[in-house]
Amino acid sequence: MHGHIPLELGDVRIYKLLYYMRQTGFGKNRRVYVIYERGGAKDPYQESVTVLRLAVQSLEQNIHPDELPEE
């Protein structure tokens, strides 16, 4: 059985993964896409899109996971 869970603000696990991938070269010299299967329902998965959008913005600014804002 495979369950889908929404991403939540304040949970930095996904950001840490993307951050350390970027440190090894992911997306530095070429365009990359972040793809996330959000499920069929609008809620609670709508917040997942916001979480990924904020993560990408922070990655572009090269913010270390320990220096992320509280949200």
C-alpha positions as CSV (number, residue, x, y, z in Angstrom):
1,M,0.0,0.0,0.0
2,H,1.3,3.4,-0.9
3,G,0.0,6.5,0.8
4,H,0.2,10.1,-0.2
5,I,0.7,12.7,2.4
6,P,0.6,16.5,1.9
7,L,3.7,18.7,2.4
8,E,3.3,21.0,5.4
9,L,4.8,24.4,6.1
10,G,7.6,24.1,8.6
11,D,8.6,20.6,7.6
12,V,12.1,20.9,6.1
13,R,12.7,17.3,5.1
14,I,12.0,18.0,1.4
15,Y,13.9,21.2,1.4
16,K,17.0,19.5,2.9
17,L,16.9,16.9,0.2
18,L,16.6,19.5,-2.5
19,Y,19.2,21.7,-0.9
20,Y,21.9,19.0,-0.7
21,M,21.1,17.8,-4.2
22,R,21.7,21.4,-5.4
23,Q,25.0,21.5,-3.5
24,T,26.1,18.5,-5.6
25,G,25.2,20.3,-8.8
26,F,21.5,19.7,-9.3
27,G,20.1,22.6,-11.3
28,K,23.2,24.8,-11.2
29,N,24.1,24.7,-14.9
30,R,20.9,23.6,-16.4
31,R,17.2,24.0,-15.9
32,V,15.5,21.4,-13.7
33,Y,11.9,20.8,-12.8
34,V,10.4,19.8,-9.4
35,I,7.5,17.5,-10.0
36,Y,5.2,16.5,-7.2
37,E,2.1,14.3,-7.3
38,R,-0.3,16.1,-5.1
39,G,-3.3,13.6,-5.2
40,G,-6.8,14.1,-6.5
41,A,-8.3,16.3,-3.8
42,K,-7.8,20.1,-3.6
43,D,-7.5,20.1,0.2
44,P,-5.2,19.4,2.0
45,Y,-2.8,19.1,-0.9
46,Q,-3.2,22.7,-2.0
47,E,-0.7,23.8,0.7
48,S,1.9,21.3,-0.8
49,V,2.1,23.5,-3.9
50,T,2.9,26.6,-1.7
51,V,5.5,24.6,0.2
52,L,7.3,23.6,-3.0
53,R,7.1,27.2,-4.4
54,L,8.7,28.6,-1.2
55,A,11.3,25.8,-1.2
56,V,12.3,26.7,-4.8
57,Q,12.5,30.4,-3.9
58,S,14.8,29.6,-1.0
59,L,16.9,27.3,-3.1
60,E,17.4,30.1,-5.6
61,Q,18.7,32.3,-2.8
62,N,21.0,29.4,-1.6
63,I,19.6,29.5,2.0
64,H,21.0,26.8,4.2
65,P,18.3,24.6,5.8
66,D,19.3,25.8,9.3
67,E,18.7,29.4,8.3
68,L,15.2,29.0,6.9
69,P,12.5,31.3,8.4
70,E,10.1,29.6,10.9
71,E,7.4,29.1,8.4
